[in-house]
Amino acid sequence: MLYRFLLLATVACSPATPPRCDPPVSDAPQPIDIPPQDHRLVGSFMLTVVAQEGIDTIVRAHLHLSQTASADRRLPNPAVSIPAIGFTEAPVGEFPGVKLAYATTSRDDRLPGVQAVHNSTDRNLILMFGAAFNDSLMFIHQGLLFRVFQLDSSGFRGRWQADYPSVPNGFFCATKVEAS
């Protein structure tokens, strides 16, 4: 059975027409570097999540990301850092087969609803939805992984999948919105 729903989260700074969201142009992510003062991941974004397998769904909601304090950026592996954390109202936990450890709306610094994880060795960037980790905690087979394929000053795009091998997966776009 296919699930079909459309959620439009509207607030004062939402654009009148949702930004276009196409799949990444490449099947592999571009190498991404994130210097300490990089603000491409910081701000409010209009997030569009498109499911391609298992369900027929488009979700649009706001995503808010803040730069992580320098003391909280590093993990025991020096190549891995947490450049930004935040939250979203996107109901991705309602996708069939998806299990979140906690709500993506969490604004707790230790368990943020969304956590950006950058590996400087592999030069990859992943956003963890509903299953952040830190130096003393990791959730196994929970959450959604949003792998960033392209990042620039206007936003980012990539592909997502459940942390546990399951059918729901697809692509996403996050377009920076100006604060009003």
N, CA, C and O atoms as a DFTB+ gen file, in Angstrom:
720 C
 N C O
     1  1       0.849      -1.180       0.000
     2  2       0.000       0.000       0.000
     3  2       0.891       1.238       0.000
     4  3       1.833       1.333       0.786
     5  1       0.597       2.152      -0.854
     6  2       1.365       3.394      -0.907
     7  2       0.712       4.449      -0.047
     8  3      -0.511       4.583      -0.037
     9  1       1.517       5.192       0.669
    10  2       1.020       6.288       1.490
    11  2       1.237       7.574       0.722
    12  3       2.303       7.774       0.141
    13  1       0.264       8.433       0.710
    14  2       0.396       9.698       0.010
    15  2      -0.108      10.807       0.929
    16  3      -1.260      10.795       1.363
    17  1       0.759      11.752       1.213
    18  2       0.329      12.938       1.931
    19  2       1.255      14.091       1.586
    20  3       2.407      13.897       1.197
    21  1       0.744      15.244       1.732
    22  2       1.514      16.448       1.444
    23  2       1.360      17.377       2.625
    24  3       0.244      17.699       3.032
    25  1       2.470      17.806       3.171
    26  2       2.436      18.715       4.306
    27  2       3.136      19.994       3.897
    28  3       4.286      19.961       3.459
    29  1       2.463      21.107       4.033
    30  2       3.082      22.398       3.785
    31  2       3.088      23.156       5.100
    32  3       2.030      23.495       5.629
    33  1       4.274      23.421       5.629
    34  2       4.393      24.191       6.852
    35  2       4.581      25.642       6.436
    36  3       5.552      25.969       5.754
    37  1       3.679      26.499       6.834
    38  2       3.766      27.889       6.407
    39  2       3.958      28.792       7.620
    40  3       3.233      28.693       8.610
    41  1       4.946      29.669       7.521
    42  2       5.164      30.695       8.526
    43  2       5.421      32.001       7.800
    44  3       5.477      32.028       6.571
    45  1       5.576      33.062       8.532
    46  2       5.698      34.388       7.927
    47  2       6.833      34.504       6.917
    48  3       6.698      35.245       5.943
    49  1       7.946      33.801       7.112
    50  2       9.066      33.963       6.192
    51  2       9.058      32.928       5.072
    52  3      10.037      32.836       4.332
    53  1       7.990      32.145       4.920
    54  2       7.917      31.159       3.845
    55  2       7.758      31.856       2.499
    56  3       7.045      32.853       2.389
    57  1       8.426      31.325       1.475
    58  2       8.203      31.896       0.154
    59  2       6.801      31.549      -0.322
    60  3       6.252      30.520       0.071
    61  1       6.210      32.405      -1.175
    62  2       4.859      32.168      -1.672
    63  2       4.802      30.876      -2.467
    64  3       3.833      30.126      -2.348
    65  1       5.808      30.600      -3.267
    66  2       5.887      29.364      -4.028
    67  2       7.041      28.546      -3.474
    68  3       8.151      29.063      -3.341
    69  1       6.804      27.273      -3.147
    70  2       7.913      26.470      -2.613
    71  2       9.050      26.378      -3.630
    72  3       8.807      26.304      -4.835
    73  1      10.284      26.381      -3.143
    74  2      11.408      26.264      -4.070
    75  2      11.369      24.919      -4.789
    76  3      10.916      23.917      -4.237
    77  1      11.846      24.918      -6.017
    78  2      11.898      23.684      -6.798
    79  2      12.928      22.745      -6.163
    80  3      13.974      23.190      -5.690
    81  1      12.628      21.464      -6.156
    82  2      13.549      20.477      -5.591
    83  2      13.702      19.327      -6.579
    84  3      12.773      18.551      -6.801
    85  1      14.875      19.233      -7.160
    86  2      15.195      18.151      -8.082
    87  2      16.229      17.242      -7.429
    88  3      16.955      17.667      -6.531
    89  1      16.295      15.989      -7.879
    90  2      17.323      15.091      -7.334
    91  2      18.715      15.644      -7.608
    92  3      18.893      16.438      -8.532
    93  1      19.702      15.234      -6.818
    94  2      21.080      15.673      -7.083
    95  2      21.484      15.293      -8.504
    96  3      21.048      14.271      -9.033
    97  1      22.315      16.120      -9.107
    98  2      22.724      15.876     -10.492
    99  2      23.713      14.724     -10.606
   100  3      23.920      14.198     -11.700
   101  1      24.318      14.330      -9.513
   102  2      25.306      13.259      -9.509
   103  2      24.850      12.127      -8.595
   104  3      24.061      12.344      -7.676
   105  1      25.343      10.935      -8.848
   106  2      25.035       9.799      -7.973
   107  2      25.988       9.722      -6.790
   108  3      25.811       8.885      -5.905
   109  1      26.983      10.574      -6.768
   110  2      27.950      10.598      -5.669
   111  2      28.060      12.017      -5.128
   112  3      28.003      12.979      -5.894
   113  1      28.216      12.154      -3.813
   114  2      28.353      13.493      -3.239
   115  2      29.655      14.167      -3.651
   116  3      30.671      13.508      -3.877
   117  1      29.605      15.494      -3.745
   118  2      30.819      16.270      -3.963
   119  2      31.609      16.289      -2.661
   120  3      31.004      16.259      -1.589
   121  1      32.938      16.338      -2.713
   122  2      33.708      16.521      -1.476
   123  2      33.346      17.879      -0.863
   124  3      33.276      18.889      -1.562
   125  1      33.120      17.883       0.439
   126  2      32.686      19.112       1.115
   127  2      33.647      19.433       2.253
   128  3      33.909      18.593       3.114
   129  1      34.163      20.645       2.246
   130  2      34.980      21.154       3.342
   131  2      34.156      22.185       4.101
   132  3      33.421      22.970       3.503
   133  1      34.286      22.174       5.428
   134  2      33.558      23.143       6.253
   135  2      34.539      23.776       7.236
   136  3      34.763      23.237       8.320
   137  1      35.126      24.914       6.865
   138  2      36.022      25.609       7.791
   139  2      35.247      26.092       9.026
   140  3      34.022      26.201       8.970
   141  1      35.933      26.381      10.134
   142  2      35.251      26.753      11.382
   143  2      34.256      27.914      11.270
   144  3      33.225      27.889      11.942
   145  1      34.528      28.913      10.457
   146  2      33.617      30.061      10.367
   147  2      32.674      29.987       9.165
   148  3      32.127      31.008       8.747
   149  1      32.480      28.810       8.614
   150  2      31.605      28.612       7.458
   151  2      30.146      28.727       7.897
   152  3      29.723      28.035       8.823
   153  1      29.381      29.592       7.244
   154  2      27.982      29.815       7.630
   155  2      26.983      29.269       6.620
   156  3      25.800      29.604       6.688
   157  1      27.431      28.436       5.683
   158  2      26.503      27.892       4.689
   159  2      25.440      26.993       5.326
   160  3      24.341      26.856       4.788
   161  1      25.762      26.382       6.468
   162  2      24.803      25.503       7.151
   163  2      23.987      26.225       8.206
   164  3      23.125      25.616       8.840
   165  1      24.236      27.487       8.406
   166  2      23.581      28.235       9.480
   167  2      22.433      29.060       8.929
   168  3      22.579      29.740       7.913
   169  1      21.271      28.998       9.610
   170  2      20.136      29.810       9.213
   171  2      18.851      29.029       9.148
   172  3      18.753      27.908       9.647
   173  1      17.870      29.639       8.526
   174  2      16.564      29.004       8.320
   175  2      16.474      28.565       6.869
   176  3      16.877      29.288       5.956
   177  1      15.946      27.384       6.676
   178  2      15.842      26.790       5.349
   179  2      14.430      26.274       5.129
   180  3      13.759      25.867       6.077
   181  1      13.977      26.291       3.882
   182  2      12.764      25.582       3.501
   183  2      13.238      24.198       3.061
   184  3      13.956      24.061       2.071
   185  1      12.832      23.190       3.801
   186  2      13.245      21.817       3.548
   187  2      12.162      21.099       2.756
   188  3      10.990      21.118       3.132
   189  1      12.558      20.471       1.666
   190  2      11.659      19.634       0.874
   191  2      12.237      18.228       0.889
   192  3      13.384      18.016       0.494
   193  1      11.433      17.264       1.350
   194  2      11.846      15.868       1.418
   195  2      10.956      15.074       0.469
   196  3       9.734      15.077       0.616
   197  1      11.555      14.402      -0.493
   198  2      10.814      13.631      -1.491
   199  2      11.156      12.158      -1.306
   200  3      12.324      11.773      -1.356
   201  1      10.126      11.335      -1.091
   202  2      10.326       9.890      -0.983
   203  2      10.177       9.268      -2.363
   204  3       9.262       9.612      -3.111
   205  1      11.073       8.357      -2.694
   206  2      11.034       7.726      -4.010
   207  2      10.683       6.248      -3.963
   208  3      10.125       5.726      -4.929
   209  1      10.987       5.567      -2.886
   210  2      10.706       4.139      -2.798
   211  2       9.904       3.854      -1.539
   212  3      10.146       4.446      -0.488
   213  1       8.950       2.942      -1.656
   214  2       8.192       2.498      -0.493
   215  2       6.996       3.354      -0.163
   216  3       5.979       2.846       0.308
   217  1       7.101       4.647      -0.402
   218  2       5.998       5.569      -0.131
   219  2       6.037       6.664      -1.191
   220  3       7.079       6.915      -1.796
   221  1       4.920       7.300      -1.407
   222  2       4.838       8.393      -2.380
   223  2       4.537       9.647      -1.583
   224  3       3.376       9.939      -1.296
   225  1       5.569      10.389      -1.226
   226  2       5.404      11.479      -0.271
   227  2       6.292      12.667      -0.609
   228  3       7.434      12.502      -1.038
   229  1       5.758      13.857      -0.411
   230  2       6.547      15.083      -0.435
   231  2       6.215      15.823       0.857
   232  3       5.046      16.052       1.169
   233  1       7.240      16.189       1.593
   234  2       7.066      16.926       2.844
   235  2       7.822      18.241       2.712
   236  3       8.969      18.259       2.265
   237  1       7.183      19.340       3.100
   238  2       7.844      20.646       3.132
   239  2       7.674      21.240       4.524
   240  3       6.568      21.271       5.065
   241  1       8.767      21.707       5.094
   242  2       8.736      22.308       6.432
   243  2      10.002      23.139       6.610
   244  3      10.923      23.069       5.796
   245  1      10.035      23.913       7.664
   246  2      11.218      24.710       7.957
   247  2      12.251      23.872       8.703
   248  3      11.923      22.999       9.506
   249  1      13.498      24.171       8.406
   250  2      14.648      23.582       9.077
   251  2      15.465      24.744       9.614
   252  3      15.771      25.680       8.875
   253  1      15.820      24.695      10.886
   254  2      16.598      25.766      11.521
   255  2      17.904      25.172      12.029
   256  3      17.894      24.214      12.802
   257  1      19.026      25.736      11.599
   258  2      20.341      25.260      12.017
   259  2      21.161      26.403      12.596
   260  3      21.182      27.509      12.056
   261  1      21.838      26.116      13.706
   262  2      22.720      27.087      14.356
   263  2      24.124      26.519      14.418
   264  3      24.315      25.308      14.523
   265  1      25.109      27.414      14.351
   266  2      26.492      26.969      14.443
   267  2      26.746      26.426      15.846
   268  3      26.299      26.996      16.841
   269  1      27.467      25.323      15.903
   270  2      27.792      24.698      17.182
   271  2      28.967      25.432      17.818
   272  3      29.903      25.825      17.122
   273  1      28.923      25.620      19.135
   274  2      30.039      26.250      19.847
   275  2      31.307      25.436      19.609
   276  3      31.244      24.209      19.528
   277  1      32.442      26.094      19.498
   278  2      33.692      25.398      19.145
   279  2      34.008      24.268      20.123
   280  3      34.543      23.240      19.709
   281  1      33.697      24.428      21.389
   282  2      33.968      23.378      22.377
   283  2      33.110      22.135      22.138
   284  3      33.497      21.033      22.528
   285  1      31.955      22.301      21.502
   286  2      31.048      21.180      21.259
   287  2      31.184      20.588      19.861
   288  3      30.495      19.622      19.532
   289  1      32.053      21.147      19.042
   290  2      32.176      20.702      17.647
   291  2      32.915      19.378      17.501
   292  3      32.586      18.584      16.620
   293  1      33.904      19.129      18.347
   294  2      34.784      17.972      18.169
   295  2      34.270      16.745      18.915
   296  3      33.659      16.831      19.980
   297  1      34.548      15.607      18.303
   298  2      34.228      14.312      18.882
   299  2      35.551      13.586      19.130
   300  3      36.606      14.093      18.749
   301  1      35.518      12.407      19.763
   302  2      36.787      11.703      20.019
   303  2      37.626      11.463      18.751
   304  3      38.855      11.461      18.824
   305  1      36.990      11.265      17.613
   306  2      37.717      11.136      16.357
   307  2      37.992      12.556      15.858
   308  3      37.046      13.272      15.528
   309  1      39.258      12.986      15.790
   310  2      39.552      14.372      15.407
   311  2      39.122      14.739      13.987
   312  3      39.019      15.923      13.668
   313  1      38.872      13.757      13.135
   314  2      38.441      14.048      11.760
   315  2      36.949      14.352      11.690
   316  3      36.470      14.858      10.676
   317  1      36.206      14.047      12.760
   318  2      34.752      14.214      12.750
   319  2      34.364      15.392      13.633
   320  3      34.825      15.512      14.768
   321  1      33.510      16.258      13.097
   322  2      33.045      17.412      13.865
   323  2      31.541      17.606      13.671
   324  3      30.930      17.049      12.760
   325  1      30.974      18.409      14.553
   326  2      29.549      18.751      14.526
   327  2      29.467      20.251      14.240
   328  3      29.466      21.045      15.181
   329  1      29.399      20.667      12.964
   330  2      29.406      22.097      12.649
   331  2      28.099      22.824      12.955
   332  3      28.105      24.041      13.146
   333  1      26.973      22.099      13.007
   334  2      25.688      22.773      13.246
   335  2      24.697      21.787      13.863
   336  3      24.775      20.577      13.648
   337  1      23.762      22.346      14.637
   338  2      22.647      21.576      15.186
   339  2      21.377      22.394      15.002
   340  3      21.432      23.603      14.780
   341  1      20.239      21.726      15.097
   342  2      18.992      22.459      14.951
   343  2      17.784      21.575      15.104
   344  3      17.817      20.561      15.803
   345  1      16.703      21.974      14.435
   346  2      15.422      21.268      14.559
   347  2      14.589      21.526      13.320
   348  3      14.854      22.452      12.553
   349  1      13.580      20.692      13.140
   350  2      12.621      20.869      12.062
   351  2      11.270      20.335      12.503
   352  3      11.182      19.461      13.364
   353  1      10.221      20.872      11.901
   354  2       8.865      20.383      12.166
   355  2       8.460      19.311      11.156
   356  3       7.344      18.795      11.223
   357  1       9.348      18.969      10.222
   358  2       9.030      17.972       9.194
   359  2       8.683      16.635       9.857
   360  3       9.473      16.128      10.653
   361  1       7.525      16.058       9.549
   362  2       7.090      14.824      10.212
   363  2       7.700      13.563       9.587
   364  3       6.981      12.616       9.268
   365  1       9.024      13.553       9.414
   366  2       9.677      12.418       8.768
   367  2       9.586      11.144       9.603
   368  3       9.728      10.049       9.059
   369  1       9.356      11.258      10.886
   370  2       9.189      10.086      11.735
   371  2       7.917       9.315      11.443
   372  3       7.760       8.182      11.898
   373  1       7.002       9.918      10.684
   374  2       5.755       9.250      10.324
   375  2       5.887       8.401       9.066
   376  3       4.955       7.680       8.710
   377  1       7.033       8.476       8.386
   378  2       7.232       7.635       7.210
   379  2       7.200       6.176       7.648
   380  3       7.822       5.836       8.654
   381  1       6.501       5.308       6.934
   382  2       6.484       3.887       7.278
   383  2       7.904       3.306       7.282
   384  3       8.686       3.564       6.367
   385  1       8.226       2.532       8.301
   386  2       9.536       1.903       8.390
   387  2      10.612       2.766       9.005
   388  3      11.745       2.310       9.154
   389  1      10.298       4.005       9.369
   390  2      11.291       4.904       9.957
   391  2      11.113       4.928      11.471
   392  3       9.997       5.064      11.973
   393  1      12.214       4.795      12.185
   394  2      12.187       4.833      13.652
   395  2      13.152       5.916      14.124
   396  3      14.361       5.826      13.908
   397  1      12.604       6.934      14.766
   398  2      13.432       7.994      15.332
   399  2      13.684       7.705      16.806
   400  3      12.823       7.134      17.475
   401  1      14.840       8.085      17.320
   402  2      15.136       7.933      18.744
   403  2      14.367       8.969      19.561
   404  3      14.008       8.722      20.712
   405  1      14.116      10.146      18.949
   406  2      13.368      11.222      19.591
   407  2      12.919      12.191      18.503
   408  3      13.303      12.042      17.343
   409  1      12.123      13.166      18.863
   410  2      11.502      14.076      17.895
   411  2      12.522      14.984      17.202
   412  3      13.499      15.420      17.811
   413  1      12.276      15.255      15.931
   414  2      13.127      16.175      15.176
   415  2      12.909      17.622      15.611
   416  3      13.648      18.510      15.186
   417  1      11.915      17.868      16.443
   418  2      11.650      19.213      16.967
   419  2      12.489      19.517      18.212
   420  3      12.423      20.631      18.731
   421  1      13.274      18.554      18.701
   422  2      14.067      18.741      19.922
   423  2      15.066      19.881      19.757
   424  3      15.788      19.959      18.763
   425  1      15.090      20.766      20.758
   426  2      16.031      21.889      20.761
   427  2      17.097      21.707      21.838
   428  3      17.806      22.653      22.181
   429  1      17.205      20.506      22.363
   430  2      18.203      20.163      23.380
   431  2      19.581      20.101      22.711
   432  3      19.751      19.398      21.715
   433  1      20.566      20.831      23.250
   434  2      21.898      20.858      22.653
   435  2      22.567      19.482      22.627
   436  3      23.343      19.193      21.716
   437  1      22.277      18.632      23.613
   438  2      22.874      17.290      23.656
   439  2      22.128      16.304      22.764
   440  3      22.723      15.333      22.298
   441  1      20.843      16.529      22.518
   442  2      20.024      15.664      21.666
   443  2      19.228      16.525      20.690
   444  3      17.999      16.560      20.758
   445  1      19.912      17.215      19.789
   446  2      19.196      18.093      18.867
   447  2      18.366      17.286      17.865
   448  3      18.728      16.166      17.505
   449  1      17.261      17.863      17.426
   450  2      16.426      17.203      16.428
   451  2      17.167      16.930      15.146
   452  3      16.908      15.932      14.473
   453  1      18.103      17.821      14.797
   454  2      18.929      17.669      13.595
   455  2      20.375      17.990      13.985
   456  3      20.645      18.968      14.682
   457  1      21.280      17.156      13.526
   458  2      22.701      17.342      13.821
   459  2      23.503      17.164      12.526
   460  3      23.369      16.149      11.844
   461  1      24.327      18.144      12.197
   462  2      25.211      18.037      11.029
   463  2      26.521      17.400      11.481
   464  3      27.123      17.838      12.462
   465  1      26.961      16.369      10.769
   466  2      28.191      15.655      11.091
   467  2      29.111      15.722       9.875
   468  3      28.751      15.273       8.787
   469  1      30.300      16.287      10.069
   470  2      31.255      16.434       8.966
   471  2      32.488      15.582       9.227
   472  3      33.055      15.621      10.319
   473  1      32.903      14.814       8.229
   474  2      34.119      14.019       8.307
   475  2      35.139      14.680       7.379
   476  3      34.981      14.656       6.158
   477  1      36.179      15.266       7.958
   478  2      37.153      16.002       7.146
   479  2      38.071      15.076       6.356
   480  3      38.674      15.513       5.376
   481  1      38.194      13.819       6.748
   482  2      39.009      12.873       5.992
   483  2      38.297      12.459       4.708
   484  3      38.863      12.544       3.619
   485  1      37.052      12.011       4.846
   486  2      36.258      11.608       3.683
   487  2      35.634      12.808       2.977
   488  3      35.182      12.706       1.836
   489  1      35.616      13.953       3.672
   490  2      35.022      15.194       3.171
   491  2      33.538      15.000       2.857
   492  3      33.036      15.469       1.835
   493  1      32.847      14.297       3.761
   494  2      31.408      14.136       3.580
   495  2      30.659      14.826       4.710
   496  3      31.207      15.071       5.785
   497  1      29.403      15.130       4.443
   498  2      28.532      15.832       5.385
   499  2      27.206      15.097       5.441
   500  3      26.568      14.855       4.416
   501  1      26.799      14.744       6.658
   502  2      25.533      14.040       6.868
   503  2      24.742      14.798       7.924
   504  3      25.300      15.223       8.935
   505  1      23.442      14.968       7.691
   506  2      22.554      15.505       8.708
   507  2      21.796      14.333       9.312
   508  3      21.160      13.557       8.599
   509  1      21.871      14.213      10.628
   510  2      21.176      13.149      11.356
   511  2      19.857      13.738      11.868
   512  3      19.860      14.728      12.599
   513  1      18.754      13.138      11.488
   514  2      17.437      13.577      11.939
   515  2      16.920      12.599      12.993
   516  3      16.760      11.410      12.715
   517  1      16.657      13.103      14.215
   518  2      16.058      12.290      15.270
   519  2      16.956      11.238      15.867
   520  3      16.455      10.277      16.452
   521  1      18.263      11.377      15.746
   522  2      19.191      10.398      16.325
   523  2      20.604      10.951      16.345
   524  3      21.501      10.368      15.737
   525  1      20.819      12.059      17.027
   526  2      22.151      12.657      17.114
   527  2      23.059      11.772      17.965
   528  3      22.593      10.909      18.709
   529  1      24.355      12.003      17.839
   530  2      25.285      11.304      18.715
   531  2      26.300      12.302      19.243
   532  3      26.491      13.381      18.682
   533  1      26.947      11.917      20.337
   534  2      27.968      12.763      20.930
   535  2      29.056      11.862      21.510
   536  3      29.117      10.676      21.186
   537  1      29.906      12.412      22.356
   538  2      31.028      11.632      22.875
   539  2      30.610      10.487      23.795
   540  3      31.427       9.613      24.085
   541  1      29.369      10.467      24.257
   542  2      28.948       9.402      25.175
   543  2      27.651       8.700      24.778
   544  3      27.154       7.871      25.539
   545  1      27.089       9.010      23.608
   546  2      25.793       8.457      23.251
   547  2      25.690       8.260      21.739
   548  3      26.074       9.128      20.955
   549  1      25.157       7.086      21.343
   550  2      24.916       6.830      19.932
   551  2      23.677       5.937      19.816
   552  3      23.547       4.950      20.540
   553  1      22.777       6.289      18.906
   554  2      21.577       5.498      18.660
   555  2      21.830       4.612      17.439
   556  3      22.245       5.096      16.385
   557  1      21.581       3.335      17.590
   558  2      21.808       2.384      16.506
   559  2      20.478       2.075      15.819
   560  3      19.471       1.846      16.490
   561  1      20.471       2.069      14.492
   562  2      19.299       1.735      13.674
   563  2      18.096       2.628      13.970
   564  3      16.952       2.174      13.956
   565  1      18.368       3.883      14.232
   566  2      17.300       4.851      14.456
   567  2      17.680       6.143      13.755
   568  3      18.858       6.461      13.596
   569  1      16.666       6.878      13.342
   570  2      16.892       8.171      12.715
   571  2      16.948       8.086      11.204
   572  3      16.923       7.007      10.612
   573  1      17.023       9.252      10.608
   574  2      17.172       9.365       9.160
   575  2      18.508      10.036       8.867
   576  3      18.908      10.972       9.558
   577  1      19.187       9.550       7.844
   578  2      20.462      10.105       7.423
   579  2      20.248      10.909       6.149
   580  3      19.779      10.371       5.146
   581  1      20.584      12.176       6.183
   582  2      20.481      13.055       5.023
   583  2      21.909      13.346       4.561
   584  3      22.602      14.174       5.153
   585  1      22.337      12.670       3.517
   586  2      23.697      12.834       3.004
   587  2      23.721      13.996       2.020
   588  3      23.033      13.969       0.999
   589  1      24.512      15.012       2.330
   590  2      24.579      16.221       1.510
   591  2      25.490      15.969       0.313
   592  3      26.657      15.609       0.468
   593  1      24.932      16.165      -0.893
   594  2      25.687      15.979      -2.139
   595  2      26.239      17.297      -2.651
   596  3      27.312      17.329      -3.254
   597  1      25.510      18.396      -2.415
   598  2      25.910      19.719      -2.885
   599  2      25.600      20.735      -1.796
   600  3      24.539      20.678      -1.175
   601  1      26.525      21.668      -1.560
   602  2      26.361      22.707      -0.551
   603  2      26.900      24.010      -1.112
   604  3      28.027      24.068      -1.603
   605  1      26.072      25.074      -1.036
   606  2      26.539      26.404      -1.428
   607  2      25.821      27.436      -0.563
   608  3      25.106      27.070       0.370
   609  1      26.001      28.712      -0.859
   610  2      25.440      29.771      -0.020
   611  2      23.912      29.821      -0.060
   612  3      23.303      30.416       0.829
   613  1      23.279      29.218      -1.058
   614  2      21.813      29.245      -1.144
   615  2      21.154      28.045      -0.470
   616  3      19.936      28.030      -0.293
   617  1      21.945      27.039      -0.090
   618  2      21.390      25.872       0.574
   619  2      22.141      24.602       0.227
   620  3      23.317      24.637      -0.136
   621  1      21.438      23.470       0.343
   622  2      22.079      22.188       0.083
   623  2      21.053      21.173      -0.381
   624  3      19.852      21.356      -0.184
   625  1      21.533      20.099      -1.000
   626  2      20.669      19.027      -1.493
   627  2      21.418      17.714      -1.385
   628  3      22.643      17.682      -1.269
   629  1      20.652      16.628      -1.426
   630  2      21.291      15.323      -1.372
   631  2      20.266      14.209      -1.353
   632  3      19.153      14.364      -1.855
   633  1      20.647      13.087      -0.773
   634  2      19.779      11.913      -0.673
   635  2      19.619      11.525       0.787
   636  3      20.514      11.747       1.604
   637  1      18.462      10.938       1.109
   638  2      18.204      10.508       2.487
   639  2      17.828       9.029       2.491
   640  3      17.384       8.470       1.488
   641  1      18.026       8.413       3.672
   642  2      17.612       7.036       3.891
   643  2      17.481       6.816       5.393
   644  3      18.042       7.558       6.199
   645  1      16.727       5.779       5.748
   646  2      16.632       5.408       7.150
   647  2      17.979       4.854       7.593
   648  3      18.699       4.263       6.789
   649  1      18.331       5.042       8.877
   650  2      19.598       4.537       9.389
   651  2      19.635       3.011       9.306
   652  3      20.693       2.426       9.074
   653  1      18.495       2.373       9.493
   654  2      18.411       0.928       9.379
   655  2      17.990       0.610       7.951
   656  3      17.093       1.270       7.426
   657  1      18.603      -0.375       7.305
   658  2      18.235      -0.667       5.910
   659  2      16.740      -0.940       5.763
   660  3      16.254      -2.013       6.119
   661  1      16.046       0.017       5.250
   662  2      14.609      -0.124       5.031
   663  2      14.262       0.526       3.705
   664  3      15.094       1.189       3.086
   665  1      13.047       0.333       3.284
   666  2      12.637       0.780       1.959
   667  2      12.582       2.294       1.814
   668  3      13.072       2.800       0.805
   669  1      12.012       3.061       2.762
   670  2      11.881       4.494       2.492
   671  2      13.239       5.159       2.237
   672  3      14.172       5.023       3.028
   673  1      13.323       5.874       1.126
   674  2      14.494       6.679       0.826
   675  2      14.101       7.661      -0.262
   676  3      13.025       7.548      -0.849
   677  1      14.967       8.619      -0.531
   678  2      14.647       9.603      -1.551
   679  2      15.691      10.701      -1.595
   680  3      16.863      10.475      -1.292
   681  1      15.253      11.893      -1.974
   682  2      16.167      13.019      -2.052
   683  2      15.569      14.209      -1.319
   684  3      14.393      14.193      -0.956
   685  1      16.380      15.242      -1.102
   686  2      15.919      16.418      -0.365
   687  2      16.632      17.659      -0.886
   688  3      17.679      17.578      -1.529
   689  1      16.036      18.802      -0.590
   690  2      16.620      20.111      -0.875
   691  2      16.337      21.009       0.327
   692  3      15.260      20.934       0.918
   693  1      17.279      21.840       0.683
   694  2      17.100      22.833       1.735
   695  2      17.538      24.170       1.167
   696  3      18.720      24.376       0.892
   697  1      16.588      25.081       0.991
   698  2      16.859      26.389       0.405
   699  2      16.816      27.445       1.503
   700  3      15.834      27.549       2.237
   701  1      17.880      28.220       1.608
   702  2      17.964      29.243       2.648
   703  2      16.875      30.283       2.442
   704  3      16.657      30.751       1.325
   705  1      16.189      30.644       3.528
   706  2      15.161      31.686       3.466
   707  2      15.639      32.877       4.294
   708  3      16.284      32.719       5.331
   709  1      15.314      34.041       3.818
   710  2      15.687      35.276       4.505
   711  2      14.749      35.514       5.677
   712  3      13.540      35.313       5.563
   713  1      15.300      35.937       6.793
   714  2      14.488      36.282       7.947
   715  2      13.776      37.609       7.668
   716  3      14.356      38.536       7.102
   717  1      12.509      37.679       8.078
   718  2      11.774      38.933       7.837
   719  2      11.621      39.735       9.098
   720  3      11.030      40.815       9.075
